[in-house]
Amino acid sequence: MKLAKFIKIKQEEAITVLKEESAVIFLLEDVLKCDATTLFNKLNEEISDEDINKFNSLFDLYLNHNKPIQYLVGYTTFYGYDFIVNEDVLIPRFETEELVENILYRYDTFFKGQDLDVVDIGTGSGAIAISLAKEESHLHVTATDISSKALAIAKENANKLGVDITFLEGDMLEPLTKKYDILVSNPPYIPEDENVDSLVKDNEPNIALFGGSDGLKFYRIILENAKNYLKDRAMICFEHGYDKKKEIEDLAKINFPTAKVETIKDLEGKDRMTFIYIGGGFDE
């Protein structure tokens, strides 16, 4: 069977059961060990029975057993880098790439190329911490997580991508022993009673998803304790639920009354990020 025909059949199967047709391409790239461009150039070639069987085995788990495609292939792409992922870590989302981009932009604007100490709270797979270290050599990055299994994956990703990150195991800020210029976190922020897609809830670590009754539990913990771990002039960078802008701003003002607070919209126009600038000099 020609590869083009095979793709069409499988994408139709995916659509029939309301699954993403893009998963077919992602799985085929893994099975055929090629990138999207190479796959496109193979469309008129025959796909072997061996590769069909490999694909169908994985596709069945995705289609009929509700398994995330990223866990099936063992990696996902984030900020242009391939990260190992499994059931011990949350799958990094596209929206979080925007958080990394905004941190890097504001680093250039407000810190102007200085060597800085950065800490990522609740690092998971290490996607944020590692991407920041890869993109900016002046950022010296520490990352924390309460899960030893998640840290093992993060360390593996750091080694694979060739960056030097200090990893600390512990709950939120507890393992920190020094002060930082930038604190970044994308903590669990789904309210406990919110209805969550079964593909996410049944597969990804719930400890990395749910943030208390209102989704703000971990923002409170971070903001109430951050002053002990920040330098006099510092920046806090959060990703959060799109409907939590006011609550995050209020928490920021309670704990840092003289700070400048900026809410940043994502590409869909949703209030997805809040940056808190401490110590002045951020209107330059």
Disulfide bonds with the S-S distance in Angstrom:
none
